[in-house]
């Protein structure tokens, strides 16, 4: 009796173990692929509890959620020969669990390697301005480059690729800041010049209006007096009638034609220009002729050499001779 109970207990325990090995739980975000003696079964198990053979069957679960993979910083050279460092992030998901398990080993690592090479190749075909201003185009091109070798053979879909950061050299950053500063200064000058132009146009219109209406100038003068007197200062403003200035102007114009009651005859003839006498250039002085000197020979006596020296001193031209030759 005891032996029978022991056998029953062993059978029950073995049955529980076999049932535990036969039951597999698949989550909602997973897909189950069953391999029987190393051969993949065509049926893919969905979410829920599934029974497989405890011996010979093995189930692999693949997550179909969107996974995020960060690409480490990559040094690259743009099309305009600018060296920079770029890092990005890749969003992908498994659309075919069988291909993801059978055709590629460790597909996250494979996606990382493809993303790095694609990032370098795409940056090498773009210039710096496009990379900084049109990131959407660069991201779309990266997605297309990475999606082609992964979706069909590996069963992976690249949903999105985004460039996170672009690290530029310090010299390039300084050059770009100088360029931006110069651009802002140019815009400021253009805006200031435009404002001056508009102000000049408005002032011209106001001057034309005041010229047509003389009372407007008087009202403007009174408004200016009110503005000045509103402030607490020591400025004394005394309005002067414009008609009186015009009266003095007419009187001045009338007195220009008379001097002490006699009309002044104005000559339309312009004053004669002073004549300029051109003096003849002095003739170049004739070069003074050097005196002819007879060099003493070795056979001459000291007395003869003294006579030659005395003759040379007497025949040498003096300052008076030179001035006389120049004046002549």
C-alpha positions as CSV (number, residue, x, y, z in Angstrom):
1,X,0.0,0.0,0.0
2,X,2.8,2.4,0.8
3,X,4.5,1.6,-2.4
4,X,1.4,2.4,-4.4
5,X,1.0,5.7,-2.7
6,X,4.6,6.5,-3.4
7,X,4.2,5.6,-7.1
8,X,1.1,7.8,-7.3
9,X,2.9,10.7,-5.7
10,X,5.7,10.3,-8.2
11,X,3.3,10.1,-11.1
12,X,1.5,13.2,-10.0
13,X,4.7,15.2,-9.5
14,X,5.9,14.1,-12.9
15,X,2.6,15.1,-14.4
16,X,2.8,18.5,-12.8
17,X,6.3,19.0,-14.1
18,X,5.2,18.0,-17.6
19,X,2.2,20.4,-17.5
20,X,4.5,23.2,-16.3
21,X,6.9,22.5,-19.2
22,X,4.0,22.4,-21.7
23,X,2.3,25.7,-20.7
24,X,3.6,29.0,-22.1
25,X,2.3,32.4,-21.3
26,X,2.6,35.1,-24.1
27,X,2.0,38.7,-23.2
28,X,0.0,41.2,-25.3
29,X,3.1,42.9,-26.6
30,X,4.9,39.7,-27.5
31,X,4.8,37.1,-30.3
32,X,5.7,33.4,-29.7
33,X,7.7,31.4,-32.2
34,X,7.9,27.6,-31.5
35,X,10.8,25.5,-32.7
36,X,10.3,21.7,-32.7
37,X,13.6,19.9,-32.6
38,X,15.2,23.0,-34.1
39,X,12.6,23.5,-36.9
40,X,10.4,26.5,-36.8
41,X,6.7,25.8,-36.8
42,X,4.6,27.9,-39.2
43,X,2.1,29.0,-36.6
44,X,3.0,32.0,-34.6
45,X,1.5,32.1,-31.1
46,X,-0.3,35.2,-30.1
47,X,-1.0,36.6,-26.6
48,X,-2.5,34.1,-24.1
49,X,-1.8,30.7,-22.6
50,X,-0.4,28.1,-25.1
51,X,0.4,24.4,-24.8
52,X,3.5,22.9,-26.4
53,X,5.2,19.6,-26.2
54,X,7.3,19.3,-23.2
55,X,9.9,17.4,-25.0
56,X,11.3,18.7,-28.3
57,X,9.4,22.0,-28.4
58,X,11.0,25.4,-27.5
59,X,9.3,28.7,-27.6
60,X,11.1,32.1,-28.2
61,X,9.2,35.3,-27.4
62,X,9.8,38.4,-29.4
63,X,8.7,41.8,-28.3
64,X,6.8,43.8,-30.9
65,X,7.0,47.1,-29.0
66,X,8.8,50.1,-30.4
67,X,12.3,50.1,-29.1
68,X,14.6,53.1,-28.7
69,X,18.3,52.8,-29.6
70,X,20.8,55.6,-29.0
71,X,23.6,56.0,-31.5
72,X,26.9,57.0,-29.9
73,X,28.5,60.2,-31.1
74,X,30.1,59.8,-34.6
75,X,32.8,62.0,-36.0
76,X,32.1,62.9,-39.7
77,X,33.1,65.4,-42.4
78,X,30.4,67.3,-44.3
79,X,30.4,68.0,-48.0
80,X,32.0,71.4,-47.4
81,X,34.9,69.9,-45.4
82,X,33.7,70.7,-41.8
83,X,34.6,68.3,-39.1
84,X,31.8,67.7,-36.5
85,X,30.4,65.1,-34.1
86,X,26.8,64.0,-34.4
87,X,24.7,61.6,-32.3
88,X,21.2,60.4,-33.1
89,X,18.4,58.1,-31.8
90,X,16.6,55.4,-33.7
91,X,13.0,54.1,-33.1
92,X,12.3,50.7,-34.6
93,X,10.0,47.7,-34.0
94,X,9.8,44.0,-35.1
95,X,7.2,43.3,-37.7
96,X,8.2,39.8,-38.5
97,X,9.3,37.8,-35.5
98,X,10.5,34.8,-37.6
99,X,12.9,36.9,-39.7
100,X,14.1,38.8,-36.6
101,X,15.0,35.4,-34.9
102,X,16.2,33.4,-37.9
103,X,17.8,35.8,-40.3
104,X,19.8,38.0,-37.9
105,X,21.5,37.4,-34.6
106,X,21.1,40.1,-31.9
107,X,19.2,42.5,-34.1
108,X,19.6,45.5,-31.7
109,X,23.3,45.4,-32.2
110,X,22.9,45.1,-36.0
111,X,20.6,48.1,-36.0
112,X,23.2,50.1,-34.0
113,X,25.9,49.3,-36.5
114,X,23.8,50.1,-39.6
115,X,22.7,53.4,-37.9
116,X,26.3,54.5,-37.3
117,X,27.4,53.8,-40.9
118,X,24.3,55.4,-42.4
119,X,24.7,58.5,-40.2
120,X,28.3,59.0,-41.5
121,X,27.4,58.5,-45.1
122,X,24.4,60.8,-45.0
123,X,26.3,63.6,-43.2
124,X,29.2,63.2,-45.8
125,X,26.7,64.1,-48.6
126,X,25.2,67.2,-46.9
127,X,26.8,70.5,-46.2
128,X,26.8,72.3,-42.8
129,X,24.0,74.8,-43.6
130,X,21.6,72.0,-44.7
131,X,22.6,69.9,-41.6
132,X,21.8,72.8,-39.2
133,X,18.7,74.3,-40.9
134,X,17.0,71.3,-42.6
135,X,17.1,68.5,-40.1
136,X,13.8,67.0,-41.3
137,X,15.3,66.3,-44.7
138,X,18.4,64.7,-43.1
139,X,16.2,62.6,-40.7
140,X,14.0,61.4,-43.6
141,X,17.1,60.4,-45.7
142,X,18.5,58.6,-42.7
143,X,15.3,56.6,-42.3
144,X,15.2,55.6,-45.9
145,X,18.8,54.5,-45.9
146,X,18.4,52.4,-42.8
147,X,14.9,51.0,-43.7
148,X,16.0,49.4,-47.0
149,X,18.4,46.7,-45.6
150,X,16.4,46.0,-42.4
151,X,12.7,45.7,-43.2
152,X,12.8,43.1,-45.9
153,X,15.6,40.7,-44.8
154,X,15.3,41.2,-41.1
155,X,11.7,41.9,-40.5
156,X,12.5,45.2,-38.7
157,X,10.9,48.6,-39.5
158,X,12.7,51.8,-38.8
159,X,9.9,54.1,-37.6
160,X,11.9,57.3,-37.0
161,X,15.5,58.6,-36.9
162,X,16.3,61.9,-35.3
163,X,19.6,63.8,-34.9
164,X,20.0,64.8,-31.2
165,X,23.0,67.0,-31.1
166,X,25.7,68.4,-33.5
167,X,29.0,69.3,-31.8
168,X,31.0,71.9,-33.8
169,X,34.6,72.9,-33.3
170,X,35.3,76.0,-31.2
171,X,36.7,77.9,-34.2
172,X,33.6,77.2,-36.3
173,X,31.3,78.3,-33.5
174,X,33.2,81.6,-33.2
175,X,33.0,82.1,-37.0
176,X,29.3,81.4,-37.0
177,X,28.7,83.8,-34.1
178,X,30.6,86.5,-35.9
179,X,28.5,85.9,-39.0
180,X,25.2,86.0,-37.0
181,X,26.3,89.2,-35.3
182,X,27.2,90.8,-38.6
183,X,23.8,89.8,-40.1
184,X,22.0,91.3,-37.1
185,X,24.0,94.5,-37.4
186,X,23.1,94.7,-41.1
187,X,19.4,94.3,-40.4
188,X,19.6,96.9,-37.7
189,X,21.2,99.4,-40.1
190,X,18.6,98.6,-42.8
191,X,15.8,99.1,-40.3
192,X,17.3,102.4,-39.1
193,X,17.7,103.7,-42.6
194,X,14.2,102.7,-43.5
195,X,12.9,104.6,-40.4
196,X,14.9,107.7,-41.4
197,X,13.5,107.5,-44.9
198,X,9.9,107.2,-43.7
199,X,10.5,110.1,-41.2
200,X,11.9,112.3,-43.9
201,X,8.8,111.5,-46.1
202,X,6.5,112.4,-43.2
203,X,8.4,115.6,-42.5
204,X,8.2,116.6,-46.1
205,X,4.4,116.0,-46.1
206,X,4.1,118.1,-42.9
207,X,6.2,120.9,-44.4
208,X,4.0,121.0,-47.5
209,X,0.9,121.1,-45.3
210,X,2.2,124.0,-43.2
211,X,3.3,125.9,-46.3
212,X,-0.3,125.7,-47.7
213,X,-1.8,126.7,-44.3
214,X,0.2,129.5,-42.6
215,X,-1.8,129.1,-39.4
216,X,-0.6,125.5,-38.9
217,X,2.9,126.7,-38.3
218,X,1.6,129.1,-35.6
219,X,-0.3,126.3,-34.0
220,X,2.8,124.1,-34.1
221,X,4.8,126.8,-32.4
222,X,2.3,127.1,-29.6
223,X,2.3,123.4,-29.1
224,X,6.1,123.4,-28.8
225,X,5.8,126.2,-26.2
226,X,3.3,124.1,-24.2
227,X,5.6,121.1,-24.4
228,X,8.6,123.0,-23.2
229,X,6.7,124.8,-20.4
230,X,5.3,121.6,-19.1
231,X,8.7,120.5,-17.8
232,X,10.2,122.0,-14.8
233,X,13.3,123.8,-16.2
234,X,14.8,127.3,-16.5
235,X,14.2,127.6,-20.2
236,X,12.4,130.9,-21.2
237,X,10.6,130.7,-24.5
238,X,9.4,133.9,-26.2
239,X,7.4,133.4,-29.4
240,X,8.3,135.8,-32.2
241,X,5.7,136.5,-34.9
242,X,6.6,135.1,-38.3
243,X,5.0,138.1,-40.1
244,X,7.5,140.4,-38.5
245,X,10.3,138.3,-39.8
246,X,8.8,138.5,-43.2
247,X,8.4,142.3,-42.9
248,X,12.1,142.6,-42.1
249,X,12.9,140.3,-45.0
250,X,11.0,142.5,-47.4
251,X,12.6,145.6,-46.0
252,X,16.0,144.1,-46.4
253,X,15.3,143.1,-50.0
254,X,14.0,146.7,-50.8
255,X,17.1,148.3,-49.3
256,X,19.5,146.3,-51.3
257,X,18.8,148.3,-54.5
258,X,19.4,151.7,-52.8
259,X,22.3,153.2,-50.8
260,X,21.8,156.6,-49.1
261,X,18.8,157.3,-51.4
262,X,20.8,156.7,-54.5
263,X,20.3,153.6,-56.7
264,X,23.2,151.3,-56.8
265,X,24.3,150.3,-60.2
266,X,25.4,146.8,-60.2
267,X,27.8,145.6,-62.8
268,X,27.2,142.3,-64.3
269,X,30.8,142.1,-65.3
270,X,32.8,139.7,-63.3
271,X,36.0,141.0,-61.7
272,X,39.0,140.4,-63.8
273,X,41.1,137.6,-62.9
274,X,44.7,138.5,-61.9
275,X,47.1,137.9,-64.6
276,X,49.9,135.6,-64.0
277,X,53.4,136.4,-65.5
278,X,55.3,133.4,-66.4
279,X,59.0,133.9,-65.8
280,X,61.4,132.1,-68.1
281,X,63.2,129.3,-66.5
282,X,66.9,130.0,-65.8
283,X,69.3,128.4,-68.1
284,X,71.3,125.5,-66.7
285,X,74.8,126.6,-65.7
286,X,77.6,125.4,-67.8
287,X,79.7,122.9,-66.1
288,X,83.0,124.4,-64.9
289,X,86.0,123.1,-66.7
290,X,88.6,121.5,-64.5
291,X,92.0,122.9,-64.9
292,X,94.5,121.0,-66.8
293,X,97.1,119.6,-64.4
294,X,100.4,118.1,-65.5
295,X,101.3,115.3,-63.2
296,X,104.9,115.3,-62.2
297,X,107.1,112.4,-63.3
298,X,109.5,110.5,-61.2
299,X,112.5,112.4,-62.8
300,X,111.3,115.9,-61.7
301,X,113.1,117.6,-58.8
302,X,111.4,118.9,-55.6
303,X,111.6,122.4,-56.9
304,X,109.7,121.4,-60.0
305,X,107.0,119.7,-58.0
306,X,106.6,122.8,-55.8
307,X,106.2,124.9,-58.9
308,X,103.5,122.5,-60.3
309,X,101.6,122.6,-57.0
310,X,101.7,126.4,-56.9
311,X,100.5,126.6,-60.5
312,X,97.6,124.2,-59.7
313,X,96.6,126.3,-56.7
314,X,96.7,129.5,-58.8
315,X,94.6,128.0,-61.7
316,X,91.9,126.4,-59.5
317,X,88.5,128.3,-59.9
318,X,87.4,130.3,-56.9
319,X,83.8,131.0,-55.6
320,X,83.6,134.3,-57.3
321,X,84.5,132.8,-60.6
322,X,81.8,130.2,-60.2
323,X,79.1,132.9,-59.4
324,X,80.3,135.0,-62.3
325,X,79.9,132.1,-64.7
326,X,76.4,131.3,-63.4
327,X,75.3,134.9,-63.7
328,X,76.7,135.1,-67.2
